Amino acid sequence: MRKIVFVPFLFVLSFVVVGSYADWSMTQPEEENLALGKEKLTKMHFYFHDIVSGKKPTAMKIAQASTTTKSPTLFGIVMMVDDLLTEGPEPTSKMGGRAQGLYASADQKQLGLLFAMSFEFTNGIYNGSTLSILGRNPVLQLVREMPIVGGTGVFKLAHGVVFAKTCSFNITSRNAVVEYHANVIHY
C-alpha cells in the first residue's frame, strides 16, 4: 500500500518542482550583459605548488586501481587538489589564487596525467575570476601545453592555452612547484 501511495506522490511532487523553475529562463541576465564586445588576449604568469606530504598537504589521493602500485606510471591513481597559485616559486611568495580540481594517471606506457582543474584568482583585477583547464599533462616533458576550455568573471567565455614547466620536484616528498604561462582569449 505504501508503494502505491508513494509513487503518485513523487509524480505530483515532480510537477510542483518543475513548475517552480518554469520561469527560471526568464530571470536570467539580460542579453546585453552577455554582449561579447572585443576579443582580448591576456598573458599571465604564476606558480602552482603541489604539496602531497607533510602536515597540511594540498593534494591527496582519493582513488586508485587495484593494480596502481604495480604500474610504473601509477596508472589509475586519482588526486584531488587545492593548491596555491603564487606570483613567485617560493611558497611564501604572494598568493594569487588556488588551483582546485583533480589529476589522474591516465597512461599505462609513460607518465601522463589527465588534468581537470579550475584556477581561481583571488586578488587584483582577476579577483573572483576562474580559468578551466582540461587536458593531457605529460609531466616528464620539459614544457607541457594544455587547453583552457572556459572561464568565469573577467574570463567569461575564455579559451586559450597554458604552458607548464616543472621548477622543482622533491623525489622524497613528491612535492612540486610548476611554473605556468597562460595565454587567455576572452571578451
PEUR-V581785 format. One line per field, one symbol per residue. ss: DSSP state (A for helix, B for strand, O for the rest). psi: psi as a letter, one per 20 degrees, with the letter a starting at -180 (. if undefined). burial: + if it has 16 or more other C-alpha atoms within 10 Angstrom, else -. A space follows every 50 residues. Layout:
# PEUR-V581785
ss = ???
psi = ???
burial = ???
This chain:
# PEUR-V581785
ss = OAAAAAAAAAAAAAAAAAAAOOOAAAAOOOAAAAOOOOOBBBBBBBBBBB OOOOOOOOBBBBBOOOOAAAOOOOOOOBBBBBBBBBOOOOOOOOBBBBBB BBBBBOOOOOOOBBBBBBBBBOOAAAOOOBBBBBBBBOOOOOOBBBBBBB BBAAAOOOBBBBBBBBBBBOOOOOOBBBBBBBBBBBO
psi = hghhhgghghgghhhggghijhjghijrqqhhijpgbppqpppqprqpoo oirahmqipqpiqqrhjgiipijkpiqpppqmqqprhriqhiqppiaqop bqqqojpihropqpooqooppjrbijpiqqpppoapnniiqgpqpqqpja rrchkpkqrbqqppppgqpohgijqqppppppoppr.
burial = ---------------------------------------------+++++ ++-----+++---+---+----+++++++++++++++++-----++++++ +++++++---++++++++++++---+--++++++++++-----+++++++ ++-+++++++++++++--------+++++++++++++
